[in-house]
Each structure stands twice: as C-alpha cells, then as structure tokens.
C-alpha cells in the first residue's frame, strides 16, 4: 500500500507538471488530451491514493456482474429448490455433492455448513456474518465510484485554474496560443462534469441497484437454507421463495425485509474477588 501511495503522489506530480509546462500551439486534439489528462489522470491518482488496487479491480469485476444479463434471484431460487429435492430424496451426501458444484459464494458456504452438521443457530449466525461481509465489500466499491464522481468536477476546476494561470502568464503572447489555453481551461471543466454525471454517477447508481438485488438474494438464501435444514417440503419452499421474490420485485407489493446485521458480541463477565 505504501508503494501505491508513493506511485499516486508521483503520478499527481507528473500530471500537474505536464499541465503547467506542456506547450499547446492551437485548439484541437492536443488541448482535449491535456484536459482529459488533468481530469481523468488526476481522478485516478487521487483514487489510488485512497484505495488499494485490489479494491479497484474488485469494483470493475462487480460492475461487470451488475451489467450481466443473468438473473441472479431466479437462479438462486431454482438452485435452492433443486437442493431441497436432492436432500429430500437422496440425503445429506447427495446434497454435499450438489453443493460442491456451486460457484463460490454465500449459497455454497451455507450448504457446506449443513453438510458439516452445524446447529441451526450456528448456520444462521455464520450466514448473517458472511452476508454482511460481502455487502460491506459492495459498499466499498460504491464509495469508490461515488468518490470518483465527486473528484472529477474538482479536478476539472483545477485544470481550469491551471490554464487561467498560464493565460495570465502569457497575456502579451500570440492570441492563438491564448485561445488554446482557454480551450483547455473550459474543456477541463467540461470533461469533469461529463465524467461525473455521465460516467461515474450512473455506474454508482447501477452498482447500488445490483447491491439491492444482492441483499434480496442473501435474504432468500438464508430463508431457503434454514427451511432446508428444517426439512420443509420442497414444494412449500418453492412456493415461499417464489412468493417472497415476486413480492419484493413488485413495487406495489413491496414488503419490508430485515436488514443484514451482525450478531452483537458477547460482553465479558467479571467476577469480584472477595
């Protein structure tokens, strides 16, 4: 992380050194690239200063999932129903084999807890903690995008100030050169506003929508696994999960859902020595 901070500092220095010293002869491609360098490069540099690269990579992977066409909730409901039929007909070993084929995630972990013969309360507690941990990672990615949306206009304003300084420093120079620097000053603000409102904020909202869907899915997994543990009839589980998914997905029938909360830590007890 220290090396990353050092890199972001040197990147910022390089960007602003170029912004102050890079000569632009006329308005055109060079002025556009200069403005983009200040806004996009500065935003990236500030983000690298605050967040590890792994979290930035994770955010990109999460956005890829958010734009995917796969219906995660439907897949989760159908998978839990399939697990219920497997468990009812073939027993715990068949359930374990089915669970091993699942992709890594909360559902796979929950099935593994069942096959390890944990108590119901333990399974519920571990699922709540894992769901909270995954959701906190989603929130970090959402904060990264929201932070970039706030940084972009600020860096655009910074680019404007830099090039206004250069204009005043060359007030007696060729008017064509001054026009080029004025173009960079205005383009910096333009790109800052565009990147914030047409890129980072929409991506942040898309990720928030995916997070809401994942929260619903986590609730369905917890309900389904606990019913599976209680050996409920697969048809009853199917009806319950499909009803919950439909009720949450329909705005007019939206029902309140419990928030993902961690179990409170036990307070230590102290004995008084007489």
KETOR-233873 format. One line per 4 residues: number of its first residue (from 1); their letters; for each residue x, y, z of C-alpha. Coordinates in nm, 4 decimals, decimal comma, always signed. Layout:
<nodes>
NUM> A> X/Y/Z | ...
</nodes>
This chain:
<nodes>
1> XXXX> +0,0000/+0,0000/+0,0000 | +0,2922/+0,2377/+0,0742 | +0,4356/+0,1828/-0,2738 | +0,0934/+0,2530/-0,4223
5> XXXX> +0,0660/+0,5819/-0,2298 | +0,4149/+0,6822/-0,3488 | +0,3168/+0,5955/-0,7055 | -0,0034/+0,8035/-0,6829
9> XXXX> +0,1934/+1,1007/-0,5474 | +0,4480/+1,0831/-0,8300 | +0,1661/+1,0390/-1,0812 | -0,0030/+1,3534/-0,9482
13> XXXX> +0,3241/+1,5466/-0,9665 | +0,3830/+1,4282/-1,3233 | +0,0293/+1,5216/-1,4320 | +0,0430/+1,8736/-1,2902
17> XXXX> +0,3988/+1,9295/-1,4118 | +0,2848/+1,8446/-1,7649 | -0,0251/+2,0592/-1,7215 | +0,1899/+2,3616/-1,6327
21> XXXX> +0,4656/+2,3053/-1,8879 | +0,3147/+2,1237/-2,1865 | +0,3013/+2,3644/-2,4799 | -0,0188/+2,3742/-2,6845
25> XXXX> +0,0017/+2,5615/-3,0108 | -0,3651/+2,5683/-3,1064 | -0,7053/+2,4433/-3,0057 | -0,7624/+2,0810/-3,1125
29> XXXX> -0,6615/+1,7265/-3,0236 | -0,3716/+1,8356/-2,8012 | -0,5927/+2,0617/-2,5901 | -0,8510/+1,7840/-2,5495
33> XXXX> -0,5865/+1,5327/-2,4428 | -0,4398/+1,7839/-2,1994 | -0,7799/+1,8393/-2,0361 | -0,8525/+1,4648/-2,0185
37> XXXX> -0,5090/+1,4040/-1,8666 | -0,5792/+1,6507/-1,5873 | -0,9323/+1,5280/-1,5096 | -0,9100/+1,1526/-1,5657
41> XXXX> -0,5459/+1,1168/-1,4602 | -0,5964/+1,3303/-1,1507 | -0,9105/+1,1378/-1,0524 | -0,7307/+0,8056/-1,0935
45> XXXX> -0,4308/+0,9327/-0,8952 | -0,6470/+1,0540/-0,6056 | -0,8405/+0,7248/-0,6036 | -0,5185/+0,5218/-0,5939
49> XXXX> -0,4045/+0,7344/-0,3019 | -0,7170/+0,6416/-0,1015 | -0,7975/+0,2826/-0,2050 | -0,5891/-0,0312/-0,2749
53> XXXX> -0,5599/-0,1540/-0,6334 | -0,7315/-0,4803/-0,5368 | -1,0469/-0,2899/-0,4443 | -1,0399/-0,1022/-0,7753
57> XXXX> -1,0086/-0,4331/-0,9621 | -1,2889/-0,5788/-0,7490 | -1,5061/-0,2766/-0,8360 | -1,4507/-0,3404/-1,2072
61> XXXX> -1,5448/-0,7066/-1,1688 | -1,8535/-0,6098/-0,9706 | -1,9641/-0,3658/-1,2408 | -1,9237/-0,6444/-1,4968
65> XXXX> -2,1624/-0,8570/-1,2900 | -2,4017/-0,5650/-1,2493 | -2,4318/-0,5286/-1,6269 | -2,4682/-0,9038/-1,6812
69> XXXX> -2,7901/-1,0470/-1,8200 | -2,8029/-1,3370/-1,5747 | -3,0986/-1,3222/-1,3366 | -2,9328/-1,3972/-1,0052
73> XXXX> -3,2519/-1,4093/-0,7975 | -3,4262/-1,6580/-1,0280 | -3,1114/-1,8707/-1,0413 | -3,0855/-1,8687/-0,6608
77> XXXX> -3,4497/-1,9705/-0,6091 | -3,4252/-2,2527/-0,8650 | -3,0974/-2,3769/-0,7156 | -3,2344/-2,3865/-0,3613
81> XXXX> -3,5413/-2,5784/-0,4816 | -3,3151/-2,8258/-0,6614 | -3,1097/-2,8662/-0,3420 | -3,4293/-2,9272/-0,1441
85> XXXX> -3,5401/-3,2094/-0,3766 | -3,1903/-3,3596/-0,3689 | -3,1769/-3,3512/+0,0102 | -3,5253/-3,4991/+0,0490
89> XXXX> -3,4741/-3,7858/-0,1972 | -3,1040/-3,8753/-0,1648 | -2,9866/-3,7430/+0,1702 | -2,7017/-3,5319/+0,3041
93> XXXX> -2,4207/-3,6869/+0,0953 | -2,6012/-3,6122/-0,2312 | -2,6630/-3,2593/-0,1041 | -2,2894/-3,2230/-0,0386
97> XXXX> -2,2038/-3,3370/-0,3917 | -2,4580/-3,0937/-0,5362 | -2,3185/-2,8123/-0,3205 | -1,9615/-2,8784/-0,4371
101> XXXX> -2,0704/-2,7968/-0,7933 | -2,1900/-2,4492/-0,6964 | -1,9793/-2,1402/-0,7581 | -1,8113/-1,9773/-0,4590
105> XXXX> -2,0473/-1,7610/-0,2574 | -2,2985/-1,7450/+0,0255 | -2,5142/-2,0314/-0,1044 | -2,2196/-2,2701/-0,1358
109> XXXX> -2,0964/-2,1772/+0,2131 | -2,4434/-2,2337/+0,3591 | -2,4697/-2,5811/+0,2035 | -2,1246/-2,6673/+0,3381
113> XXXX> -2,2332/-2,5628/+0,6874 | -2,5284/-2,8003/+0,6619 | -2,3143/-3,0904/+0,5456 | -2,0717/-3,0277/+0,8343
117> XXXX> -2,3671/-3,0863/+1,0725 | -2,3605/-2,7462/+1,2399 | -2,6525/-2,6422/+1,4593 | -2,9288/-2,4311/+1,3097
121> XXXX> -2,8386/-2,1217/+1,5153 | -2,4739/-2,1528/+1,4131 | -2,5669/-2,1775/+1,0445 | -2,7918/-1,8723/+1,0722
125> XXXX> -2,5254/-1,6708/+1,2542 | -2,2484/-1,7571/+1,0056 | -2,4736/-1,6773/+0,7070 | -2,5588/-1,3372/+0,8563
129> XXXX> -2,1936/-1,2549/+0,9138 | -2,0844/-1,3673/+0,5668 | -2,3702/-1,1782/+0,4017 | -2,2739/-0,8655/+0,5955
133> XXXX> -1,9084/-0,9065/+0,4958 | -1,9922/-0,9431/+0,1252 | -2,2303/-0,6473/+0,1377 | -1,9670/-0,4307/+0,3075
137> XXXX> -1,7341/-0,5059/+0,0138 | -2,0098/-0,3916/-0,2218 | -2,0464/-0,0713/-0,0204 | -1,6729/-0,0037/-0,0529
141> XXXX> -1,6967/-0,0305/-0,4318 | -1,9980/+0,2016/-0,4275 | -1,7998/+0,4537/-0,2209 | -1,5120/+0,4370/-0,4693
145> XXXX> -1,7378/+0,5268/-0,7628 | -1,9157/+0,7959/-0,5614 | -1,5783/+0,9412/-0,4601 | -1,4630/+0,9470/-0,8246
149> XXXX> -1,7865/+1,1264/-0,9182 | -1,7026/+1,3989/-0,6650 | -1,3359/+1,4182/-0,7654 | -1,3897/+1,4617/-1,1403
153> XXXX> -1,5558/+1,8097/-1,1279 | -1,2990/+1,9249/-0,8703 | -1,0136/+1,8157/-1,0981 | -1,1897/+1,9854/-1,3884
157> XXXX> -1,1936/+2,3100/-1,1913 | -0,8265/+2,2560/-1,1068 | -0,7451/+2,2231/-1,4772 | -0,9345/+2,5448/-1,5442
161> XXXX> -0,7371/+2,7317/-1,2764 | -0,4040/+2,5952/-1,4035 | -0,4674/+2,7140/-1,7576 | -0,6028/+3,0511/-1,6452
165> XXXX> -0,2730/+3,0975/-1,4622 | -0,0885/+3,0124/-1,7851 | -0,3046/+3,2592/-1,9779 | -0,2224/+3,5429/-1,7370
169> XXXX> +0,1446/+3,4471/-1,7582 | +0,1335/+3,4841/-2,1386 | -0,1007/+3,7789/-2,1662 | +0,1307/+3,9509/-2,4184
173> XXXX> +0,1807/+3,6391/-2,6319 | +0,0205/+3,5318/-2,9575 | -0,3637/+3,5421/-2,9245 | -0,3873/+3,1999/-3,0938
177> XXXX> -0,1807/+3,0468/-2,8115 | -0,4022/+3,2125/-2,5511 | -0,7099/+3,0684/-2,7220 | -0,5582/+2,7195/-2,6980
181> XXXX> -0,5016/+2,7565/-2,3233 | -0,8515/+2,8981/-2,2783 | -0,9854/+2,5926/-2,4625 | -0,8041/+2,3624/-2,2188
185> XXXX> -0,9411/+2,5639/-1,9252 | -1,3000/+2,5239/-2,0475 | -1,2546/+2,1633/-2,1625 | -1,1234/+2,0643/-1,8194
189> XXXX> -1,4443/+2,1780/-1,6535 | -1,6461/+2,0183/-1,9338 | -1,4786/+1,6783/-1,9006 | -1,5036/+1,6919/-1,5224
193> XXXX> -1,8789/+1,7476/-1,5338 | -1,9319/+1,4913/-1,8121 | -1,7276/+1,2175/-1,6439 | -1,9026/+1,2757/-1,3118
197> XXXX> -2,2608/+1,2903/-1,4400 | -2,2492/+1,0629/-1,7441 | -1,9979/+0,8038/-1,6249 | -1,9206/+0,7714/-1,2535
201> XXXX> -2,2647/+0,8597/-1,1109 | -2,4576/+0,6270/-1,3480 | -2,2107/+0,3475/-1,2694 | -2,2561/+0,4171/-0,8991
205> XXXX> -2,6359/+0,4005/-0,9353 | -2,6116/+0,0796/-1,1375 | -2,3958/-0,0759/-0,8683 | -2,6438/+0,0351/-0,5989
209> XXXX> -2,9239/-0,1352/-0,7913 | -2,7160/-0,4537/-0,8048 | -2,6465/-0,4249/-0,4312 | -3,0203/-0,4037/-0,3584
213> XXXX> -3,0757/-0,7150/-0,5693 | -2,7962/-0,8963/-0,3878 | -2,9440/-0,8025/-0,0498 | -3,2718/-0,9606/-0,1570
217> XXXX> -3,0849/-1,2673/-0,2791 | -2,8989/-1,3037/+0,0506 | -3,2298/-1,2929/+0,2373 | -3,3720/-1,5611/+0,0099
221> XXXX> -3,0656/-1,7812/+0,0649 | -3,0974/-1,7507/+0,4413 | -3,4689/-1,8315/+0,4324 | -3,4211/-2,1217/+0,1922
225> XXXX> -3,1268/-2,2823/+0,3729 | -3,2974/-2,2650/+0,7116 | -3,6114/-2,4249/+0,5619 | -3,3874/-2,6863/+0,4052
229> XXXX> -3,2309/-2,7547/+0,7439 | -3,5797/-2,7918/+0,8949 | -3,6602/-3,0466/+0,6197 | -3,9531/-2,8489/+0,4866
233> XXXX> -4,1375/-2,9873/+0,1869 | -3,9607/-2,8736/-0,1361 | -4,2955/-2,7577/-0,2772 | -4,3520/-2,5426/+0,0313
237> XXXX> -4,0004/-2,3980/-0,0009 | -4,0602/-2,3271/-0,3708 | -4,3897/-2,1506/-0,3001 | -4,2371/-1,9465/-0,0170
241> XXXX> -3,9267/-1,8340/-0,2066 | -4,1130/-1,7539/-0,5274 | -4,3710/-1,5557/-0,3309 | -4,1008/-1,3602/-0,1475
245> XXXX> -3,9079/-1,2895/-0,4690 | -4,2234/-1,1756/-0,6512 | -4,3402/-0,9603/-0,3603 | -4,0053/-0,7809/-0,3288
249> XXXX> -3,9660/-0,7359/-0,7053 | -4,3123/-0,5777/-0,7444 | -4,3195/-0,2154/-0,6175 | -4,6933/-0,2255/-0,5414
253> XXXX> -4,6489/-0,5349/-0,3284 | -4,3157/-0,4472/-0,1752 | -4,2724/-0,5977/+0,1701 | -4,0256/-0,4924/+0,4378
257> XXXX> -3,7088/-0,7013/+0,4509 | -3,4879/-0,7465/+0,7534 | -3,1583/-0,5652/+0,7365 | -2,8343/-0,7604/+0,7317
261> XXXX> -2,6956/-0,7200/+1,0810 | -2,4051/-0,8727/+1,2604 | -2,4658/-1,0621/+1,5797 | -2,3677/-0,8415/+1,8772
265> XXXX> -2,0504/-0,9569/+2,0501 | -2,0891/-1,1127/+2,3906 | -1,9890/-0,8870/+2,6784 | -1,7170/-1,0270/+2,9035
269> XXXX> -1,8200/-1,1134/+3,2572 | -1,6057/-1,0289/+3,5535 | -1,6110/-1,1898/+3,8970 | -1,5461/-0,9895/+4,2097
273> XX> -1,2856/-1,1415/+4,4366 | -1,3848/-1,1318/+4,7996
</nodes>
